[in-house]
Amino acid sequence: MGFFVYILRCSDGPYYTGHTDDLEKRVESHNRGEILGYTLTRQLVELVFAAEFGFRIEALERERQIKGWTRRKKEALIRGD
């Protein structure tokens, strides 16, 4: 079983970064408004980036790193630059 860090583009433009062990279910939960917090009022969201890791701590550390980045740097990651 893998763990994922992911970036969602919210309906009003900003990015949301998180981590999970079930990527498909998590994106669906964001879109159904089942996850309280940032994306609750920003539905629908689009998955624009995901990376898999072997351990949860690796995904969490990458999530924290990405959350500290500028929008421009996140967009470069999304493009694969």
Secondary structure, DSSP 8 states (H G I E B T S, - for coil): --EEEEEEE-TTS-EEEEEES-HHHHHHHHHTT-S-SGGGGS-S-EEEEEEEESSHHHHHHHHHHHHTS-HHHHHHHHHT-
